[in-house]
């Protein structure tokens, strides 16, 4: 699990450095809102 976590962290860093300057704050807010909505629906339905 530690190895997978480290690989995921490095992949996140790589992707973030490559694409972060192209993303606007509005896009980040929209993505965060959609993900929070998805989690809340999953909690409401008992999936999580």
BALOBA-1460 file (C-alpha; in Angstrom, 3 decimals):
// residues 48
<rec num="1" residu="x" x="0.000" y="0.000" z="0.000"/>
<rec num="2" residu="x" x="2.884" y="2.345" z="0.696"/>
<rec num="3" residu="x" x="4.314" y="1.735" z="-2.759"/>
<rec num="4" residu="x" x="0.978" y="2.387" z="-4.448"/>
<rec num="5" residu="x" x="0.517" y="5.552" z="-2.369"/>
<rec num="6" residu="x" x="3.973" y="6.815" z="-3.336"/>
<rec num="7" residu="x" x="3.364" y="6.097" z="-7.017"/>
<rec num="8" residu="x" x="0.007" y="7.882" z="-6.882"/>
<rec num="9" residu="x" x="1.641" y="10.877" z="-5.189"/>
<rec num="10" residu="x" x="4.343" y="11.108" z="-7.853"/>
<rec num="11" residu="x" x="1.755" y="10.762" z="-10.613"/>
<rec num="12" residu="x" x="-0.269" y="13.574" z="-9.008"/>
<rec num="13" residu="x" x="2.783" y="15.806" z="-8.812"/>
<rec num="14" residu="x" x="3.671" y="15.113" z="-12.435"/>
<rec num="15" residu="x" x="0.155" y="15.788" z="-13.696"/>
<rec num="16" residu="x" x="-0.201" y="18.856" z="-11.461"/>
<rec num="17" residu="x" x="3.029" y="20.458" z="-12.637"/>
<rec num="18" residu="x" x="2.130" y="19.824" z="-16.224"/>
<rec num="19" residu="x" x="-1.490" y="21.050" z="-16.270"/>
<rec num="20" residu="x" x="-2.032" y="23.306" z="-13.247"/>
<rec num="21" residu="x" x="-1.137" y="26.537" z="-15.034"/>
<rec num="22" residu="x" x="-3.797" y="25.794" z="-17.683"/>
<rec num="23" residu="x" x="-6.667" y="25.398" z="-15.187"/>
<rec num="24" residu="x" x="-8.603" y="28.418" z="-13.944"/>
<rec num="25" residu="x" x="-9.879" y="28.861" z="-10.391"/>
<rec num="26" residu="x" x="-13.456" y="28.586" z="-11.668"/>
<rec num="27" residu="x" x="-12.686" y="25.130" z="-13.079"/>
<rec num="28" residu="x" x="-11.239" y="23.982" z="-9.752"/>
<rec num="29" residu="x" x="-14.327" y="25.276" z="-7.925"/>
<rec num="30" residu="x" x="-16.637" y="23.465" z="-10.341"/>
<rec num="31" residu="x" x="-14.755" y="20.175" z="-10.056"/>
<rec num="32" residu="x" x="-14.707" y="20.428" z="-6.252"/>
<rec num="33" residu="x" x="-18.437" y="21.149" z="-6.158"/>
<rec num="34" residu="x" x="-19.274" y="18.209" z="-8.405"/>
<rec num="35" residu="x" x="-17.115" y="15.832" z="-6.355"/>
<rec num="36" residu="x" x="-18.654" y="17.038" z="-3.079"/>
<rec num="37" residu="x" x="-22.123" y="16.606" z="-4.547"/>
<rec num="38" residu="x" x="-21.239" y="13.074" z="-5.633"/>
<rec num="39" residu="x" x="-19.944" y="12.183" z="-2.167"/>
<rec num="40" residu="x" x="-23.016" y="13.638" z="-0.505"/>
<rec num="41" residu="x" x="-25.332" y="11.647" z="-2.773"/>
<rec num="42" residu="x" x="-23.347" y="8.479" z="-2.093"/>
<rec num="43" residu="x" x="-23.594" y="9.088" z="1.654"/>
<rec num="44" residu="x" x="-27.305" y="9.849" z="1.409"/>
<rec num="45" residu="x" x="-28.052" y="6.645" z="-0.477"/>
<rec num="46" residu="x" x="-25.905" y="4.550" z="1.863"/>
<rec num="47" residu="x" x="-23.332" y="3.663" z="-0.757"/>
<rec num="48" residu="x" x="-20.511" y="5.021" z="1.422"/>
